[in-house]
Amino acid sequence: MPKRVLTGTVVSDKGDKTVVVRVERRVKHPLYGKIIKLSKKYHAHDEANAFAAGEQVRIQECAPISKNKNWTVLDRVGAAQAVEVELRDDTVATPTPAEKPAKATKGKAKAEPAATEA
């Protein structure tokens, strides 16, 4: 019987020789028919500690290695996506009371005092 092979994303690589891989699958909801994503985490054996969080990997079913590890990492499918961060040194100025717009009044309009010129 062939061994199952799954593709997923490494969620954690904190354990020694172990990675946690999240495998997502798309399923049609039985009643509503909407396609939803379901995910499951697998503990996989990584002998060389070669895989980091965020990488796409393929894992294969194997004989039990420990209580939770029944999978081994085969190879890397894709590298971790780098997140581009831009730092700005702009300071946000708060508007002064003179710059704030006047509040609109509901209902009756207030009578404005007439300006007298003398």
Backbone as JSON, one array per atom type, in Angstrom:
{
  "sequence": "MPKRVLTGTVVSDKGDKTVVVRVERRVKHPLYGKIIKLSKKYHAHDEANAFAAGEQVRIQECAPISKNKNWTVLDRVGAAQAVEVELRDDTVATPTPAEKPAKATKGKAKAEPAATEA",
  "N": [[0.85, -1.18, 0.0], [0.63, 2.2, -0.88], [2.38, 5.0, 0.59], [0.95, 7.85, 2.16], [1.23, 11.17, 0.88], [1.5, 14.5, 1.72], [1.04, 18.06, 1.3], [2.08, 21.0, 2.9], [2.3, 23.85, 5.16], [5.02, 24.89, 7.15], [4.54, 25.43, 10.48], [5.69, 25.56, 12.99], [9.02, 25.28, 14.17], [10.31, 24.68, 16.47], [10.81, 22.44, 18.04], [13.3, 19.85, 18.64], [14.57, 18.31, 15.85], [12.03, 18.15, 14.85], [9.18, 19.29, 13.11], [6.2, 21.23, 12.87], [3.55, 20.87, 10.76], [1.08, 22.49, 8.93], [-1.66, 21.38, 7.18], [-3.82, 22.27, 4.7], [-7.11, 21.77, 3.48], [-9.66, 21.89, 0.99], [-13.11, 21.89, 1.23], [-16.44, 21.13, 0.31], [-19.25, 22.53, 1.83], [-21.68, 20.52, 3.43], [-24.43, 21.25, 3.6], [-24.82, 23.99, 2.86], [-23.21, 24.32, 0.64], [-21.04, 25.96, 0.21], [-17.57, 26.48, -0.42], [-15.19, 25.62, 1.9], [-12.27, 26.08, 3.99], [-10.44, 23.65, 5.63], [-8.18, 22.73, 8.17], [-5.38, 20.84, 9.38], [-2.95, 19.87, 11.79], [0.23, 18.37, 11.59], [2.84, 16.51, 13.12], [6.08, 16.28, 12.07], [9.06, 14.49, 11.19], [12.23, 15.94, 11.09], [15.26, 15.46, 10.31], [17.7, 16.94, 9.99], [17.16, 19.43, 10.98], [16.43, 21.35, 9.03], [14.38, 22.89, 8.05], [12.4, 25.83, 8.15], [10.0, 27.99, 9.82], [7.13, 28.86, 7.93], [7.79, 27.87, 5.45], [6.9, 25.95, 2.54], [6.32, 22.54, 2.5], [6.68, 19.02, 1.69], [5.27, 16.17, 3.16], [5.62, 12.78, 4.27], [3.96, 9.78, 5.1], [4.97, 7.57, 7.73], [6.48, 4.95, 9.74], [5.68, 4.94, 13.25], [7.53, 7.36, 15.03], [7.66, 8.71, 17.4], [5.42, 9.51, 20.11], [3.67, 11.39, 18.89], [4.71, 11.75, 16.33], [4.36, 10.65, 13.14], [5.12, 11.1, 10.62], [7.43, 12.07, 8.03], [9.58, 14.63, 6.75], [9.78, 15.23, 3.34], [10.71, 16.99, 1.18], [11.42, 20.44, 0.26], [8.95, 22.58, -0.97], [8.32, 25.27, -1.46], [9.93, 28.36, -0.63], [9.99, 30.37, 2.39], [7.82, 33.15, 2.46], [8.93, 36.4, 2.19], [8.3, 39.19, 4.21], [7.72, 42.45, 3.42], [8.73, 45.37, 4.98], [8.11, 48.72, 5.59], [9.55, 51.5, 7.01], [8.53, 54.51, 8.4], [9.13, 57.95, 9.21], [7.24, 59.79, 9.77], [5.33, 62.15, 11.54], [2.21, 62.26, 13.02], [0.11, 64.92, 12.97], [-2.11, 66.39, 15.23], [-5.23, 67.94, 14.69], [-5.77, 71.39, 15.38], [-8.11, 73.25, 17.47], [-9.06, 75.33, 15.85], [-8.81, 74.32, 13.3], [-10.6, 72.25, 13.16], [-13.63, 71.06, 11.75], [-16.84, 72.72, 11.88], [-19.57, 71.58, 13.87], [-22.47, 70.07, 12.56], [-25.81, 71.13, 12.98], [-28.79, 69.65, 14.1], [-32.26, 69.68, 13.3], [-33.76, 72.6, 14.54], [-32.34, 75.61, 13.4], [-29.78, 77.56, 14.74], [-29.99, 80.97, 15.63], [-27.88, 83.32, 14.27], [-25.9, 85.89, 15.68], [-26.32, 89.22, 14.57], [-23.97, 91.08, 12.76], [-22.8, 94.17, 13.67], [-21.99, 97.21, 12.19], [-20.25, 100.03, 12.9]],
  "CA": [[0.0, 0.0, 0.0], [1.49, 3.39, -0.95], [2.34, 5.91, 1.72], [0.33, 9.13, 1.84], [2.1, 12.33, 0.78], [0.71, 15.72, 1.85], [1.77, 19.31, 1.18], [1.59, 21.97, 3.88], [3.17, 24.95, 5.58], [5.64, 24.69, 8.45], [4.01, 26.39, 11.45], [6.63, 25.67, 14.1], [10.22, 24.46, 14.06], [10.96, 24.84, 17.77], [11.24, 21.16, 18.6], [14.52, 19.3, 18.07], [14.32, 17.33, 14.78], [10.58, 18.07, 14.63], [8.47, 20.47, 12.62], [4.75, 21.1, 12.85], [3.11, 21.24, 9.42], [-0.37, 22.67, 8.79], [-2.13, 20.98, 5.87], [-5.17, 22.78, 4.46], [-7.86, 21.14, 2.41], [-10.88, 22.62, 0.67], [-14.24, 20.97, 1.28], [-17.74, 21.74, 0.07], [-20.13, 22.38, 2.99], [-22.73, 19.58, 3.03], [-25.76, 21.85, 3.49], [-24.84, 25.28, 2.18], [-22.52, 24.22, -0.64], [-19.9, 26.88, 0.13], [-16.27, 25.86, -0.28], [-14.54, 26.1, 3.12], [-10.94, 25.54, 4.22], [-10.22, 22.93, 6.87], [-6.75, 22.48, 8.31], [-4.96, 19.91, 10.41], [-1.52, 19.97, 12.04], [0.95, 17.1, 11.69], [4.21, 16.57, 13.59], [6.9, 15.56, 11.1], [10.47, 14.34, 11.56], [13.18, 16.73, 10.3], [16.53, 14.98, 10.87], [18.79, 17.92, 9.96], [16.62, 20.74, 11.39], [16.7, 22.16, 7.85], [13.2, 23.62, 7.6], [12.02, 26.95, 9.02], [8.58, 28.34, 9.79], [6.68, 29.6, 6.77], [8.14, 27.18, 4.21], [6.0, 24.93, 2.03], [7.03, 21.27, 2.46], [5.92, 17.79, 1.47], [5.53, 15.2, 4.21], [5.22, 11.43, 3.91], [3.6, 8.91, 6.2], [6.03, 6.6, 8.06], [6.25, 4.22, 10.98], [5.74, 5.87, 14.39], [8.86, 7.73, 15.54], [7.39, 9.02, 18.81], [3.98, 9.49, 20.4], [2.92, 12.2, 17.94], [5.35, 11.82, 15.01], [4.15, 9.54, 12.22], [5.39, 11.67, 9.31], [8.76, 12.61, 7.79], [9.6, 15.68, 5.73], [10.45, 14.78, 2.12], [11.46, 18.07, 0.55], [10.88, 21.8, 0.3], [8.21, 22.94, -2.18], [8.52, 26.69, -1.64], [10.59, 29.03, 0.48], [9.14, 31.26, 3.18], [7.6, 34.44, 1.82], [9.46, 37.51, 2.97], [7.37, 40.29, 4.41], [8.41, 43.72, 3.24], [8.31, 46.34, 5.97], [8.62, 50.06, 5.31], [9.52, 52.33, 8.2], [8.38, 55.93, 8.12], [9.39, 58.81, 10.35], [6.23, 60.86, 9.73], [4.57, 62.34, 12.77], [0.84, 62.62, 12.74], [-0.26, 66.14, 13.71], [-3.51, 66.45, 15.59], [-5.75, 69.26, 14.3], [-6.06, 72.34, 16.45], [-9.54, 73.56, 17.46], [-9.41, 76.23, 14.75], [-8.84, 73.55, 12.07], [-11.68, 71.27, 13.18], [-14.85, 71.57, 11.12], [-17.94, 73.0, 12.8], [-20.56, 70.51, 13.93], [-23.76, 70.4, 11.95], [-26.9, 71.08, 13.96], [-30.01, 69.0, 13.62], [-33.51, 70.35, 13.7], [-33.82, 74.06, 14.44], [-31.06, 76.29, 13.19], [-29.57, 78.6, 15.74], [-29.91, 82.3, 15.04], [-26.56, 83.9, 14.44], [-25.98, 87.3, 16.01], [-26.03, 90.1, 13.43], [-22.77, 91.88, 12.95], [-23.11, 95.61, 13.54], [-20.87, 98.02, 11.79], [-20.47, 101.4, 13.37]],
  "C": [[0.9, 1.25, 0.0], [1.3, 4.29, 0.26], [1.73, 7.23, 1.27], [1.38, 10.23, 1.81], [1.21, 13.56, 0.8], [1.62, 16.94, 1.71], [1.19, 20.31, 2.16], [2.65, 23.0, 4.21], [3.72, 24.65, 6.97], [5.17, 25.8, 9.38], [5.02, 26.62, 12.56], [7.83, 24.76, 13.84], [11.01, 24.49, 15.37], [11.45, 23.53, 18.37], [12.51, 20.66, 17.93], [14.16, 18.18, 17.11], [12.83, 17.14, 14.52], [10.06, 19.38, 14.07], [6.98, 20.17, 12.68], [4.27, 21.67, 11.52], [1.6, 21.33, 9.4], [-0.75, 22.35, 7.35], [-3.57, 21.46, 5.73], [-5.82, 21.99, 3.34], [-9.16, 21.9, 2.21], [-12.01, 21.61, 0.53], [-15.52, 21.75, 1.01], [-18.64, 21.47, 1.28], [-21.32, 21.51, 2.6], [-24.11, 20.2, 2.85], [-25.76, 23.09, 2.62], [-24.1, 25.28, 0.85], [-21.34, 25.15, -0.79], [-18.6, 26.1, 0.32], [-15.59, 26.47, 0.94], [-13.17, 25.43, 3.25], [-10.9, 24.88, 5.59], [-8.73, 22.65, 6.97], [-6.5, 21.53, 9.47], [-3.45, 20.02, 10.55], [-0.92, 18.57, 12.21], [2.35, 17.37, 12.22], [5.03, 15.69, 12.64], [8.36, 15.56, 11.54], [11.34, 15.09, 10.57], [14.56, 16.45, 10.86], [17.59, 16.06, 10.98], [18.36, 19.29, 10.48], [16.79, 21.76, 10.26], [15.54, 23.07, 7.47], [12.78, 24.66, 8.64], [10.54, 27.24, 8.87], [8.27, 29.16, 8.54], [6.96, 28.9, 5.45], [7.07, 26.16, 3.83], [6.8, 23.63, 1.89], [6.08, 20.14, 2.11], [6.28, 16.82, 2.57], [4.97, 13.84, 3.77], [4.95, 10.62, 5.17], [4.72, 7.89, 6.44], [5.61, 5.84, 9.31], [6.36, 5.19, 12.15], [7.16, 6.08, 14.89], [8.75, 8.07, 17.02], [5.88, 9.0, 18.99], [3.18, 10.22, 19.34], [3.48, 12.19, 16.52], [5.16, 10.53, 14.21], [4.45, 9.97, 10.79], [6.84, 12.1, 9.24], [8.68, 13.65, 6.68], [10.39, 15.15, 4.54], [11.33, 15.87, 1.54], [10.72, 19.39, 0.67], [10.18, 22.08, -1.03], [8.43, 24.42, -2.49], [9.16, 27.3, -0.41], [9.6, 29.92, 1.21], [9.01, 32.59, 2.45], [8.09, 35.55, 2.73], [8.42, 38.61, 3.05], [8.14, 41.58, 4.33], [7.84, 44.74, 4.19], [8.94, 47.68, 5.62], [8.45, 50.9, 6.56], [9.43, 53.79, 7.78], [8.64, 56.71, 9.39], [8.42, 59.99, 10.34], [5.54, 60.94, 11.08], [3.18, 62.81, 12.39], [0.47, 63.81, 13.62], [-1.74, 66.1, 14.01], [-4.03, 67.84, 15.25], [-6.04, 70.13, 15.52], [-7.55, 72.67, 16.4], [-9.94, 74.49, 16.31], [-9.53, 75.46, 13.44], [-10.0, 72.56, 12.02], [-12.91, 71.86, 12.51], [-15.95, 71.77, 12.16], [-18.94, 71.86, 12.74], [-21.85, 70.98, 13.27], [-24.84, 70.26, 13.02], [-28.12, 70.45, 13.33], [-31.22, 69.82, 14.05], [-33.45, 71.85, 13.49], [-32.43, 74.65, 14.28], [-30.96, 77.4, 14.23], [-29.44, 79.95, 15.02], [-28.53, 82.86, 15.33], [-26.7, 85.38, 14.77], [-25.56, 88.15, 14.8], [-24.81, 90.94, 13.74], [-23.14, 93.36, 12.74], [-21.85, 96.35, 13.17], [-21.13, 99.45, 12.24], [-19.39, 102.33, 12.91]]
}
